[in-house]
Amino acid sequence: MKKCFLLFAGALVMAPAGCAAEAPGPGPALTLEQSLAGSAPFRRLFLDAMVVEESRGLQRVFHAPRKHPANPVLPRTYEWEGWGPYLYGTVMWDGGKLRMWYNCLTDVEGSGLHTMACYAESPDGIKWERPRLGLVDWKGSKANNIVGDNTCSVSSVIKNLSPSPGREYAMYGFGRQSGPSVGFSSDGLKFNWDASPEKSQLFKSSDVTNFFYNPYTKLYTSTWKTASRRHRAAGIAVSQDGIKWRKPVETAVFVADDLDPDATQVYGMPVFPYQGMYIGLPWMYHSRYLKYGPYSANRMNEAQIGSDCTVDVQMAWSWDLINWTRPRDREPFIALGEKGSFDSGMIFTARAPVIVGDELYFYYGGFDQVHDDYKGIKAEIGLATMRLDGFCSMRAGATEGSFISRREVFRTPRVTVNAVTQPGGYVTAELLDRDNNVLKGFAREDCVPFAGDSVRGQIAWKTKAFPGGMLEGDKKVRFFLKNADLYSYLPADINTELDKGAPDL
């Protein structure tokens, strides 16, 4: 059986049998957001300059997940799935299995397109079942996996840790009331969309919303589709109870910018907390926009004539949900497939990845045609995977490089590293004081270097403990790399005052 690990208390711990998202030992189950975010101290990632004071001879390399050879893992199968299954949606560990809530667009005779919310489950993330739930009638039969008919698109399902009866699960999305709405359920299957105030519009938004619970701020949080001078863009809304919402910023917080090609808009952006920060998966719509004058649907359609009208996925990050950064090259995080493949026209993602073993699983909905070209369109669900913390690495080739970390207060001379080395490669280190002087007994020649491929490798020194005079006070780590990629690190026994988390919104 594959071993599964979860992020808990800043470290990787083995999950119970079945890879359920449970806390180790007694205690409540972890939500999707808690399992991804972990808790302080957070591992040090290299997405920006936050953790590196000085670097020499190293390259900062961004990485994309690899598409799984079993794709599509959830193909179009049943009549009620219409165009086919796609995400927008949610995948999370729950009750010892992976549960997926996905969408379908179905052409119902006499009533036009319906958004069908459907459900699937899997023991391993590769083989999926669509259970016959007996909940929703489809052409005279309830032998299907439908959980909602024309109720909600972009299905963000959140499991509440301290719910009132009947509200153990919340499904958020763009609903019947032409706005963001929510339905509640005791089991994640039978959702109540009719009880006030949930049937009313939660806040003003265009037709794409994504929701998550923020373990740093203890707020429900949503990204919502709004407009900017580059047309489609993403804004932020927050709520203490999931019902009454406010917008810290009334305008867009994430937009296409001058490093993007002209024909670039942001169709939507799921966000998930990860190791003290936020990772966004913006859906980049490659279409021209209105340059001047008032908006109208006709003018928008005229503006995009001649554009690719494809959608792929990039990656962004933020420390506060307001200020966002992307890699300068603007390469896709999940790229379109080859012509004729199920994901060659558009790609949209689940609201967050899940942890399976030592990897992050990113599920996505792929379409074989572009936006607004819907005749004969087909949708299916794919999977892309990457190592834990694998978004970015510090890389050295055959010539050794080095970097100095930020100041830390830690009390055990040991560092956990997520790294991979090539033949003849290594990751080694020495400890410095705040003025970059090497601490006696902790030079690189005193270090036991790391070589291999591990998300929890160890770097230690021959001296197993700091002498009394070194226990307190700031320390830095100077890493030396050769033929190696270092994805993240975490010194032992860190003072967590440095990892307070995000500011209040």
SULNOR-V43534 format. One line per field, one symbol per residue. psi: psi as a letter, one per 30 degrees, with the letter a starting at -180 (. if undefined). A space follows every 10 residues. Layout:
BEGIN
psi = ???
END
This chain:
BEGIN
psi = kkkkkljkhg lklkllkfhl ikkkalllkk leeeeeealk kkkjlgeage fjekkkglkj kkkklkkkfg kkfjlkelef fcflkljkak klkkhglkkk jllkkkjkkf gakkjkklkl lkfffejkkj kjfhekkjhg kgilgkfkjh eklijjkkkk eillkfhfkk jlajafghlk lklllfggej kjgfkkgffl kelklagkkk klkjfefhkk kkklkalafg bklklkllke ffejlljekf akfklkaffl leikljeljk kkkjhfakkk ikjjjikllk flllkleeee eeegkflegl kakaklllfg fekkklkffh lkejllllkf lfhfekklll flllkjbglk jjklkkkgll kgifjgkkkl klkklllkgg eklkkkbfkk lllkllkljl fkikkkkjlk llkglljlll klafggkkkk fhleffkjlk kbjkfhlkkl lejflkleff ellkllkjkk kkhlkjellj lkhkjgffhf allk.
END
